[in-house]
Amino acid sequence: MKEKTLKIVVNGLEEVVDEQTTVAHLVEMHGDGDVHLIVERNGRFVYPREYGSTGVEPGDEFELVHPDFGG
């Protein structure tokens, strides 16, 4: 059986992902292990506790931000 895919945008770049993809999958693919990673979905903050239960929809736009702490 062929998996269905959908198009989303991650950090300004269009990507094709499996329709079962969650924010947790995106963080795994793009997070580089950064525990301080900030995720926005369509301009709204996604809490880390919601990564596994938040799926993606066609046309979603995600920003994965690696904050630079320090002075």
Protein Blocks (a to p, Z undefined) as FASTA:
>chain_A
ZZddddddeehiacdddfkbcfklmmmmmnnopakbccdeehiacdfklmmmmccdehia
cddddddedZZ
